[in-house]
Amino acid sequence: ALVEEGKIRYAVAGEINPGPLRAAKKQVREAGLSDNIDVRRGDGLAVLSPGEADVIVMAGMGGSLIAEILNAGFQKLSGVKRLILQPNIGGELVRRWLVDHQWALTEEDIVEEDGKIYEILVADLIEEATVYNRRLYKDRPLCGSVTAKREILLLMGPHFIERPTEIWFRKWKGELAKMSMIIDQISLSGSEAAAKKRAAIENQAKMIREVLECLQKDKPSFN
């Protein structure tokens, strides 16, 4: 789609499994784009040579795997100016990786398709990334005594908290429901480890709920 729309001139598509690899090559061939898109077999960034790409897209996997791929292929990021990352879960792990490696999270978006919600994180390589990130994840007073601290900003997204949308509110209400179910399950165990885990989840859920309540005060249509 990016090639057809003229947004990019050339792309490398990577796929590790034979079946999807054949399907991707067939799709590119039938679209008449074999000169513009090179479909290669490989794991993560192994399909790239350093300096070959200036933008990398990773989508359809968990945040933990995205961070692992970025770590494993760190040398392949030479010449890359932008990362477009779509973690299905574990977005906070991606944000932590970006901070730890001096990438600036410049945009966040969230979309819903076929009943599923997807976060898209855009990161750019900028000179003042350390200063930018320090400001981006600085504690933010929200309402009353509620402050969005660094941990909650990493978890929920600093740009989302700045500009929340209806889909974002719906995502986190769903996450709270999941956390409530986990707490109920953990409560069945009487072990000390289970009690500690339950307390940690309850504390996180409390922080999420407070953030949502503060941000929803000015957005009654999202209730």
Secondary structure, 3 states (H helix, E strand, C coil): CCCCCCCCCCEEEEECCHHHHHHHHHHHHHCCCCCCEEEEECCHHHHCCCCCCCEEEEEEECHHHHHHHHHHCHHHHCCCCEEEEEECCCHHHHHHHHHHCCCEEEEEEEEEECCEEEEEEEEECCCCHHHHHHHHCCCEEEECCEEECHHHHHHHCHHHHHCCCHHHHHHHHHHHHHHHHHHHHHCCCCCHHHHHHHHHHHHHHHHHHHHHHHHHCCCHHHC
